[in-house]
Amino acid sequence: MDVNKKIEELKIVPVVVLQDKKDARPLAEALTEGGLPVAEVTFRTEAAEASIRAIAESFPDMLVGAGTVTSTEQAERAMEAGARFLVTAGFNRSVTEYAVQHEIPIFPGVCTPSELMLLLEYNLTVAKFFPAEQYGGLKTIKALSGPFPNMRFMPTGGINAGNIREYLANPKVIACGGSWMVKDTLIKEGNFSEIRRLTEEAVNLVNG
Ligand code: 3PG
C-alpha cells in the first residue's frame, strides 16, 4: 500500500495517546466506524506497543502508525507490533536512517528550513510540520514552500475542526494530524461513541 497516498486520501491523522492497551480496540473501532481508519499511536506511554499490536491484529485494514518515536529501538518495536509508518516530533537522524534503510514510510517533525534540508539528504518529501499553529501555521508553510518546492507537509499541533479546512485547501498540505477527535479525557471516560461522533463530524467537514 502507498501510505502517503492513503494518508492524503483520508486527509486527517488522529494522534492518539493510549494509557491502557484495553482502549486500543474500541478506539480503532470508533475511528473506523467514524470513517477514519488511520491512527498515529504515540510512544508517550508504556501501552503504545501493545496498543499498536492490538489494532494491527484486530483491524488489519486500518493504517496504524507509531508517533513520538525517539529511538531506533522504539521504531523496531513499533514495526514488529504492526505499525505501517513512523512519525517523530522532531528530526532524529538514527530513526530516519533506520526507516529509509528499511523502506518504512516516515514523517519526521520539522519547523525550520534547516530541518527540511536534513530531510532532503534522505530524499524525503513529506514532513510533519510540528507544532503547526505555534510555529506560524499556514503562513510558515507557504514561506517554506518557496525554497522547498517539492516538499509537502502534514501539519500537526493546534489543528481542529475550526481551522483544518484552511490547511487542507493548500496543495502543499498532504493531510493534517490532530487529537481533537480522540481527546485523552474521552478515552479515559471510555466515551467511544463521542469519539466516533467527532470523527464522523471531522470526516464530513473535510469532505464537504
Ligand atoms: C502531536 O503530538 O502531534 C500533538 O500532540 C497533536 O497536537 P494537538 O493535540 O494540538 O492536535
Residues whose N, C-alpha, C, O or C-beta is under 5 A from the ligand:
A	BS01	3PG	V15 T156 G157 G158 I159 G177 G178 S179 W180
